[in-house]
């Protein structure tokens, strides 16, 4: 369980998606993939992030493959994600196996820091109806990871977030989708 680094093989992931299909990373060789390990299905920060990406989706390359991985049961995740109508795949890692395999960390301190440094983002999320419906310290302490994977199935960038709101910028995701 080591962190992904530039040049590493893309994670070998096969997980159920909210659209009823199964996401297999190997099916996307030859495409650029944006892969994010989010937290839990009702995470306000994760939901506002998805909301912001959906709002800018028309700026991404038409053949963008984006996948959001959540620590959730597929039924619950499907229900929670309906409000987004996301144009990309959202998948459930019900066993937390892929989070562990890809060194996604848990840190209560980083969770608290993210919450303290982003009160406006938290307020925007709650005003949109994104409430954290869990009090599980295990789920609350998950720190996201953004991974950019090239057409050869190699990691171009693995961003292990500093806290719950530290992601690659949406502008960077859009540039990557366009081959920049």
C-alpha positions as a Markdown table, in Angstrom:
| # | Residue | x | y | z |
|---|---|---|---|---|
| 1 | Unk | 0.0 | 0.0 | 0.0 |
| 2 | Unk | 2.2 | 2.8 | -1.3 |
| 3 | Unk | 1.0 | 6.1 | -2.7 |
| 4 | Unk | 0.7 | 6.3 | -6.4 |
| 5 | Unk | 3.5 | 8.2 | -8.1 |
| 6 | Unk | 3.9 | 9.7 | -11.6 |
| 7 | Unk | 4.6 | 7.0 | -14.1 |
| 8 | Unk | 2.9 | 4.2 | -12.0 |
| 9 | Unk | 0.4 | 1.9 | -13.6 |
| 10 | Unk | -3.2 | 3.1 | -13.2 |
| 11 | Unk | -5.0 | 1.4 | -10.3 |
| 12 | Unk | -6.7 | -1.8 | -11.4 |
| 13 | Unk | -10.3 | -0.9 | -10.3 |
| 14 | Unk | -13.5 | -2.7 | -11.0 |
| 15 | Unk | -16.5 | -1.3 | -9.1 |
| 16 | Unk | -20.3 | -1.0 | -9.4 |
| 17 | Unk | -21.5 | 2.4 | -10.8 |
| 18 | Unk | -24.6 | 4.3 | -9.9 |
| 19 | Unk | -25.9 | 3.9 | -13.5 |
| 20 | Unk | -26.1 | 0.1 | -13.1 |
| 21 | Unk | -23.0 | -0.7 | -15.0 |
| 22 | Unk | -19.6 | -1.8 | -13.7 |
| 23 | Unk | -16.6 | 0.5 | -14.1 |
| 24 | Unk | -13.4 | -1.3 | -15.1 |
| 25 | Unk | -10.3 | 0.9 | -15.4 |
| 26 | Unk | -8.9 | -1.5 | -18.0 |
| 27 | Unk | -11.8 | -0.6 | -20.4 |
| 28 | Unk | -10.4 | 2.9 | -20.7 |
| 29 | Unk | -6.9 | 2.3 | -21.9 |
| 30 | Unk | -6.4 | 4.8 | -24.7 |
| 31 | Unk | -8.4 | 7.5 | -22.9 |
| 32 | Unk | -7.4 | 10.1 | -20.4 |
| 33 | Unk | -9.0 | 9.4 | -17.0 |
| 34 | Unk | -9.7 | 11.7 | -14.1 |
| 35 | Unk | -10.1 | 9.5 | -11.0 |
| 36 | Unk | -11.1 | 10.9 | -7.6 |
| 37 | Unk | -11.4 | 9.0 | -4.3 |
| 38 | Unk | -14.0 | 11.0 | -2.5 |
| 39 | Unk | -15.2 | 10.4 | 1.0 |
| 40 | Unk | -18.8 | 9.3 | 1.8 |
| 41 | Unk | -22.0 | 9.8 | -0.1 |
| 42 | Unk | -23.4 | 12.7 | 2.1 |
| 43 | Unk | -20.0 | 14.5 | 2.4 |
| 44 | Unk | -20.9 | 18.2 | 1.9 |
| 45 | Unk | -17.4 | 19.0 | 0.5 |
| 46 | Unk | -17.6 | 16.1 | -2.0 |
| 47 | Unk | -21.1 | 17.0 | -3.1 |
| 48 | Unk | -20.3 | 20.7 | -3.7 |
| 49 | Unk | -17.2 | 19.5 | -5.6 |
| 50 | Unk | -19.3 | 17.3 | -7.9 |
| 51 | Unk | -21.9 | 20.2 | -8.2 |
| 52 | Unk | -19.1 | 22.6 | -9.4 |
| 53 | Unk | -17.7 | 20.1 | -11.9 |
| 54 | Unk | -21.1 | 19.4 | -13.3 |
| 55 | Unk | -21.7 | 23.1 | -13.8 |
| 56 | Unk | -18.4 | 23.3 | -15.8 |
| 57 | Unk | -18.7 | 20.0 | -17.6 |
| 58 | Unk | -19.2 | 21.7 | -21.0 |
| 59 | Unk | -15.7 | 23.0 | -20.7 |
| 60 | Unk | -14.2 | 19.5 | -20.5 |
| 61 | Unk | -13.1 | 17.6 | -23.6 |
| 62 | Unk | -16.1 | 15.7 | -25.1 |
| 63 | Unk | -14.5 | 12.3 | -24.5 |
| 64 | Unk | -13.5 | 12.9 | -20.9 |
| 65 | Unk | -13.6 | 9.9 | -18.6 |
| 66 | Unk | -14.1 | 10.9 | -15.0 |
| 67 | Unk | -14.8 | 8.6 | -12.1 |
| 68 | Unk | -15.7 | 9.4 | -8.6 |
| 69 | Unk | -15.1 | 6.6 | -6.0 |
| 70 | Unk | -17.0 | 6.7 | -2.8 |
| 71 | Unk | -16.8 | 4.7 | 0.5 |
| 72 | Unk | -20.5 | 3.7 | 0.3 |
| 73 | Unk | -23.0 | 1.0 | -0.5 |
| 74 | Unk | -24.1 | 1.2 | -4.1 |
| 75 | Unk | -27.8 | 1.5 | -3.3 |
| 76 | Unk | -27.3 | 4.4 | -1.0 |
| 77 | Unk | -24.8 | 6.1 | -3.3 |
| 78 | Unk | -27.2 | 5.8 | -6.3 |
| 79 | Unk | -30.0 | 7.4 | -4.2 |
| 80 | Unk | -27.7 | 10.3 | -3.0 |
| 81 | Unk | -26.1 | 11.0 | -6.4 |
| 82 | Unk | -29.4 | 11.3 | -8.3 |
| 83 | Unk | -29.6 | 15.1 | -7.5 |
| 84 | Unk | -26.4 | 15.7 | -9.5 |
| 85 | Unk | -27.3 | 14.0 | -12.7 |
| 86 | Unk | -23.5 | 13.8 | -13.2 |
| 87 | Unk | -22.3 | 13.2 | -16.8 |
| 88 | Unk | -19.5 | 11.0 | -15.4 |
| 89 | Unk | -19.3 | 7.7 | -13.5 |
| 90 | Unk | -19.8 | 7.5 | -9.8 |
| 91 | Unk | -18.8 | 4.2 | -8.2 |
| 92 | Unk | -19.1 | 2.5 | -4.8 |
| 93 | Unk | -16.1 | 0.9 | -3.1 |
| 94 | Unk | -18.3 | -1.0 | -0.6 |
| 95 | Unk | -15.4 | -2.8 | 1.0 |
| 96 | Unk | -13.0 | 0.2 | 1.1 |
| 97 | Unk | -10.5 | -2.1 | -0.6 |
| 98 | Unk | -9.5 | 0.3 | -3.4 |
| 99 | Unk | -9.1 | 3.2 | -0.9 |
| 100 | Unk | -6.7 | 1.0 | 1.1 |
| 101 | Unk | -4.9 | -0.3 | -2.0 |
| 102 | Unk | -4.2 | 3.2 | -3.2 |
| 103 | Unk | -3.1 | 4.6 | 0.2 |
| 104 | Unk | -6.0 | 6.9 | 0.7 |
| 105 | Unk | -5.4 | 8.2 | 4.3 |
| 106 | Unk | -7.6 | 8.9 | 7.2 |
| 107 | Unk | -6.8 | 11.8 | 9.4 |
| 108 | Unk | -9.1 | 13.4 | 11.9 |
| 109 | Unk | -6.8 | 16.3 | 12.2 |
| 110 | Unk | -6.8 | 16.9 | 8.4 |
| 111 | Unk | -10.6 | 16.6 | 8.4 |
| 112 | Unk | -10.9 | 19.3 | 11.2 |
| 113 | Unk | -8.4 | 21.5 | 9.4 |
| 114 | Unk | -10.4 | 21.3 | 6.1 |
| 115 | Unk | -13.6 | 22.1 | 8.0 |
| 116 | Unk | -12.1 | 25.0 | 9.8 |
| 117 | Unk | -10.4 | 26.6 | 6.8 |
| 118 | Unk | -13.5 | 26.3 | 4.5 |
| 119 | Unk | -16.5 | 27.5 | 6.4 |
| 120 | Unk | -17.9 | 29.3 | 3.3 |
| 121 | Unk | -17.6 | 26.2 | 1.2 |
| 122 | Unk | -19.3 | 24.2 | 4.0 |
| 123 | Unk | -22.1 | 26.8 | 4.2 |
| 124 | Unk | -22.6 | 26.8 | 0.4 |
| 125 | Unk | -22.8 | 23.0 | 0.5 |
| 126 | Unk | -25.4 | 23.0 | 3.3 |
| 127 | Unk | -27.5 | 25.7 | 1.6 |
| 128 | Unk | -27.6 | 23.3 | -1.4 |
| 129 | Unk | -28.9 | 20.6 | 0.9 |
| 130 | Unk | -25.6 | 18.6 | 1.3 |
| 131 | Unk | -25.6 | 17.5 | 4.9 |
| 132 | Unk | -23.1 | 15.0 | 6.4 |
| 133 | Unk | -25.5 | 12.2 | 7.4 |
| 134 | Unk | -22.8 | 10.2 | 9.2 |
| 135 | Unk | -21.1 | 10.6 | 12.5 |
| 136 | Unk | -18.7 | 7.8 | 11.8 |
| 137 | Unk | -15.2 | 9.1 | 12.6 |
| 138 | Unk | -13.8 | 6.5 | 10.2 |
| 139 | Unk | -15.8 | 8.0 | 7.3 |
| 140 | Unk | -15.4 | 11.6 | 8.4 |
| 141 | Unk | -11.6 | 11.3 | 8.5 |
| 142 | Unk | -11.1 | 10.1 | 4.9 |
| 143 | Unk | -8.9 | 12.5 | 2.9 |
| 144 | Unk | -9.6 | 12.6 | -0.9 |
| 145 | Unk | -7.2 | 11.8 | -3.7 |
| 146 | Unk | -7.2 | 13.1 | -7.3 |
| 147 | Unk | -5.5 | 11.0 | -9.9 |
| 148 | Unk | -4.8 | 11.9 | -13.6 |
| 149 | Unk | -4.2 | 8.9 | -15.8 |
| 150 | Unk | -2.9 | 9.2 | -19.4 |
| 151 | Unk | -3.9 | 7.2 | -22.5 |
| 152 | Unk | -1.2 | 4.6 | -21.8 |
| 153 | Unk | -2.7 | 3.8 | -18.4 |
| 154 | Unk | 0.0 | 5.7 | -16.5 |
| 155 | Unk | -0.4 | 8.1 | -13.6 |
| 156 | Unk | 0.5 | 11.6 | -14.7 |
| 157 | Unk | -0.3 | 13.1 | -11.3 |
| 158 | Unk | -1.5 | 11.7 | -8.0 |
| 159 | Unk | -2.7 | 14.5 | -5.7 |
| 160 | Unk | -3.1 | 13.2 | -2.1 |
| 161 | Unk | -5.1 | 16.1 | -0.7 |
| 162 | Unk | -3.9 | 18.0 | 2.3 |
| 163 | Unk | -7.4 | 18.1 | 3.8 |
| 164 | Unk | -11.0 | 17.5 | 2.9 |
| 165 | Unk | -11.3 | 20.5 | 0.5 |
| 166 | Unk | -7.8 | 20.5 | -1.1 |
| 167 | Unk | -8.4 | 19.1 | -4.7 |
| 168 | Unk | -6.7 | 19.8 | -8.0 |
| 169 | Unk | -8.4 | 22.9 | -9.5 |
| 170 | Unk | -11.2 | 22.3 | -11.9 |
| 171 | Unk | -9.2 | 24.4 | -14.4 |
| 172 | Unk | -6.4 | 21.8 | -14.1 |
| 173 | Unk | -8.9 | 18.9 | -14.7 |
| 174 | Unk | -10.3 | 20.7 | -17.8 |
| 175 | Unk | -6.8 | 21.3 | -19.2 |
| 176 | Unk | -5.8 | 17.6 | -18.6 |
| 177 | Unk | -9.0 | 16.5 | -20.3 |
| 178 | Unk | -7.9 | 18.5 | -23.4 |
| 179 | Unk | -4.4 | 17.0 | -23.4 |
| 180 | Unk | -2.7 | 20.0 | -21.9 |
